[in-house]
Amino acid sequence: MTKLQVENIGTCQLCNKEVAYRTMTRHLQQCIKTSFPEKSRDTVKPSKQEIFLIKLLSEKFYWLYVEINGKSALEDLDDLLRGVWLECCGHLSQFKINGDYYDSHDNMDEAIQNVFPLKSKFDYYYDFGSTTHIQGEVISSRPGALKKGMLHILARNNMPDNMVCKTCQVPAEMICTVCYDLCCEKCVKKHEKKCEGEEYMLPVVNSPRMGVCGYEG
């Protein structure tokens, strides 16, 4: 087992604690209860709106937990994934949910609450040439609506700690899109000669899109 697999941790944005991926779902569910206590049923009317907690995972160690209003559209979740992890050249994207497909050029105007049953799992694809695949899961929902924006990032993985230069084992700055070797700033020039040019080097970033197409973070 590699160090990366052992140290798969991230930061909870509600309490700023570092938490292991294997326990993040349970941590967030408790942290949400503490941060957003439910008001007494005797003092408020039952909410007709729901806030969904969704987990997004790619390549085992890139992950996000987000809350999104049930009335928000799939395209809002698409925009988040593009902005945080994926956008490089305006590629098409697609959700696959319970056997149905929702494409960025066509039908992502469906509301979250209409297409995501609780505990359901789904797939998301960005770019149908050099595809980045993301798996999603609807963890839970709670009454209410987010007041500041339509969605919040509640947790995200920290930068994987095995992103080190292949030659000298110090933190890497660049990745080669020809051979996918990681290089520090000192070793980049030597590697450029090996793989025929700096145009093949992209920055090391905290994203499953790292080293793909023209993605720079």
C-alpha positions as CSV (number, residue, x, y, z in Angstrom):
1,M,0.0,0.0,0.0
2,T,1.4,3.4,-1.0
3,K,1.6,6.4,1.3
4,L,-1.0,8.1,-0.9
5,Q,-3.6,5.5,-0.1
6,V,-2.8,5.7,3.7
7,E,-2.8,9.5,3.8
8,N,-6.0,10.1,1.8
9,I,-7.3,13.0,3.9
10,G,-9.1,16.3,3.3
11,T,-10.4,19.4,5.1
12,C,-13.9,19.9,6.4
13,Q,-14.9,23.5,5.5
14,L,-17.4,23.7,8.4
15,C,-14.9,23.1,11.2
16,N,-11.5,23.3,9.4
17,K,-10.5,19.8,10.7
18,E,-8.5,17.4,8.6
19,V,-10.4,14.2,8.3
20,A,-9.7,10.8,6.6
21,Y,-11.7,10.1,3.5
22,R,-13.0,6.8,5.0
23,T,-14.7,8.8,7.8
24,M,-15.6,12.1,6.0
25,T,-19.2,11.1,5.3
26,R,-19.9,10.4,8.9
27,H,-18.0,13.5,10.0
28,L,-19.9,15.8,7.7
29,Q,-23.3,14.5,8.7
30,Q,-22.6,15.2,12.3
31,C,-20.9,18.6,11.5
32,I,-23.9,19.7,9.5
33,K,-26.2,19.0,12.4
34,T,-23.9,21.0,14.7
35,S,-23.5,23.9,12.2
36,F,-27.1,24.1,11.0
37,P,-29.3,22.9,14.0
38,E,-32.9,22.3,13.0
39,K,-35.4,24.8,14.4
40,S,-38.3,23.6,16.6
41,R,-41.2,22.3,14.6
42,D,-43.5,24.4,16.8
43,T,-42.0,27.6,15.7
44,V,-41.5,27.2,11.9
45,K,-43.5,25.8,9.0
46,P,-42.2,22.6,7.4
47,S,-39.9,23.5,4.6
48,K,-40.9,22.5,1.1
49,Q,-37.3,22.7,-0.1
50,E,-34.5,20.3,0.4
51,I,-30.7,20.7,0.5
52,F,-28.8,17.6,-1.0
53,L,-25.4,16.4,0.3
54,I,-23.5,14.9,-2.7
55,K,-20.2,13.1,-2.7
56,L,-18.0,13.3,-5.9
57,L,-15.1,10.9,-6.4
58,S,-12.5,10.4,-9.1
59,E,-9.5,8.1,-9.1
60,K,-10.0,7.2,-5.4
61,F,-8.1,10.1,-3.9
62,Y,-9.7,13.2,-5.6
63,W,-13.0,13.9,-3.9
64,L,-15.5,16.6,-3.1
65,Y,-18.5,16.9,-0.8
66,V,-21.0,19.5,-1.8
67,E,-24.4,20.7,-0.7
68,I,-26.8,21.9,-3.4
69,N,-30.4,23.2,-3.4
70,G,-32.9,20.6,-4.6
71,K,-34.3,23.2,-7.0
72,S,-30.9,23.9,-8.6
73,A,-30.3,22.5,-12.0
74,L,-27.9,19.8,-13.1
75,E,-26.0,22.5,-15.0
76,D,-25.2,24.2,-11.7
77,L,-23.4,21.0,-10.5
78,D,-21.8,20.8,-13.9
79,D,-20.5,24.3,-13.6
80,L,-19.1,23.5,-10.1
81,L,-17.2,20.5,-11.4
82,R,-15.8,22.4,-14.4
83,G,-14.7,25.3,-12.2
84,V,-13.1,23.3,-9.4
85,W,-11.7,20.3,-11.3
86,L,-12.1,20.2,-15.1
87,E,-12.5,23.1,-17.4
88,C,-9.8,23.5,-20.0
89,C,-11.2,23.8,-23.5
90,G,-15.0,24.0,-23.3
91,H,-15.5,20.3,-23.8
92,L,-18.9,18.6,-23.6
93,S,-20.0,16.9,-20.5
94,Q,-22.6,14.3,-19.5
95,F,-24.4,12.9,-16.4
96,K,-25.6,9.3,-16.4
97,I,-28.3,8.9,-13.8
98,N,-30.4,5.7,-13.4
99,G,-29.8,4.8,-17.1
100,D,-30.7,8.3,-18.3
101,Y,-28.3,10.7,-20.0
102,Y,-28.2,14.5,-19.5
103,D,-25.8,16.4,-21.8
104,S,-24.3,19.8,-21.4
105,H,-25.5,20.8,-24.9
106,D,-29.0,19.7,-24.4
107,N,-30.9,18.8,-21.2
108,M,-29.1,19.8,-18.0
109,D,-31.9,22.1,-16.9
110,E,-33.5,19.3,-14.9
111,A,-33.8,20.1,-11.1
112,I,-31.6,18.1,-8.8
113,Q,-34.6,17.0,-6.7
114,N,-36.3,15.5,-9.8
115,V,-33.4,13.3,-11.0
116,F,-31.5,12.3,-7.8
117,P,-33.3,9.8,-5.4
118,L,-31.6,9.6,-2.0
119,K,-28.8,7.1,-1.8
120,S,-28.6,7.0,-5.6
121,K,-25.3,6.8,-7.5
122,F,-24.5,8.4,-10.8
123,D,-21.7,9.0,-13.3
124,Y,-20.3,12.2,-14.8
125,Y,-18.1,12.5,-17.8
126,Y,-16.1,15.5,-19.0
127,D,-14.6,15.5,-22.5
128,F,-15.3,12.6,-24.9
129,G,-11.8,12.6,-26.3
130,S,-9.6,12.5,-23.2
131,T,-12.4,11.7,-20.8
132,T,-12.4,12.4,-17.1
133,H,-14.8,10.2,-15.2
134,I,-16.4,11.2,-11.9
135,Q,-18.6,9.0,-9.7
136,G,-21.3,10.6,-7.6
137,E,-23.5,9.6,-4.7
138,V,-26.4,11.3,-3.0
139,I,-25.6,10.9,0.7
140,S,-28.6,12.7,2.4
141,S,-30.9,15.7,2.3
142,R,-32.1,18.1,4.9
143,P,-35.0,20.7,4.9
144,G,-34.2,24.2,3.8
145,A,-32.5,26.2,1.1
146,L,-29.0,27.6,0.9
147,K,-29.1,31.4,1.2
148,K,-25.7,32.3,-0.2
149,G,-25.5,30.8,-3.6
150,M,-27.0,27.5,-4.9
151,L,-24.2,25.2,-3.6
152,H,-21.4,25.0,-1.1
153,I,-18.2,22.9,-1.1
154,L,-18.2,21.3,2.3
155,A,-15.0,19.2,2.0
156,R,-12.2,18.5,-0.5
157,N,-9.2,16.2,-0.5
158,N,-5.9,17.7,0.3
159,M,-3.2,17.6,-2.4
160,P,-2.0,14.0,-2.6
161,D,1.3,13.7,-0.9
162,N,3.0,11.4,-3.5
163,M,3.2,14.2,-6.1
164,V,7.0,14.1,-6.0
165,C,9.7,14.4,-8.7
166,K,10.5,11.1,-10.2
167,T,14.2,12.0,-10.3
168,C,14.9,13.6,-6.9
169,Q,11.8,12.9,-4.8
170,V,11.1,16.6,-3.9
171,P,7.6,18.1,-4.4
172,A,6.8,18.2,-8.1
173,E,5.8,21.3,-10.0
174,M,5.1,19.9,-13.4
175,I,3.8,16.8,-15.1
176,C,4.8,15.6,-18.6
177,T,1.8,14.9,-20.8
178,V,3.9,12.5,-23.0
179,C,5.1,10.0,-20.3
180,Y,3.3,11.4,-17.2
181,D,6.5,11.7,-15.2
182,L,6.4,14.3,-12.4
183,C,9.2,16.8,-12.3
184,C,10.4,19.5,-9.8
185,E,11.4,22.9,-11.1
186,K,15.1,21.9,-11.1
187,C,14.5,18.7,-13.2
188,V,12.1,20.1,-15.7
189,K,14.7,21.3,-18.2
190,K,16.4,18.0,-18.4
191,H,13.0,16.2,-18.9
192,E,12.0,18.7,-21.6
193,K,14.9,17.4,-23.7
194,K,13.9,13.8,-23.1
195,C,10.3,14.4,-24.3
196,E,11.0,17.0,-26.9
197,G,9.7,20.3,-25.5
198,E,8.2,22.4,-22.8
199,E,4.9,22.5,-24.6
200,Y,4.3,19.0,-23.2
201,M,4.6,20.1,-19.5
202,L,1.6,21.1,-17.4
203,P,1.4,22.2,-13.8
204,V,0.8,19.7,-10.9
205,V,-2.7,20.5,-9.5
206,N,-5.2,19.0,-7.1
207,S,-7.5,17.7,-9.8
208,P,-8.2,14.4,-11.6
209,R,-7.8,16.4,-14.8
210,M,-4.1,17.0,-14.1
211,G,-1.9,16.3,-17.1
212,V,-4.8,15.9,-19.5
213,C,-5.5,18.0,-22.6
214,G,-4.6,21.6,-21.7
215,Y,-5.7,21.7,-18.1
216,E,-3.7,24.0,-15.9
217,G,-6.0,24.2,-12.8
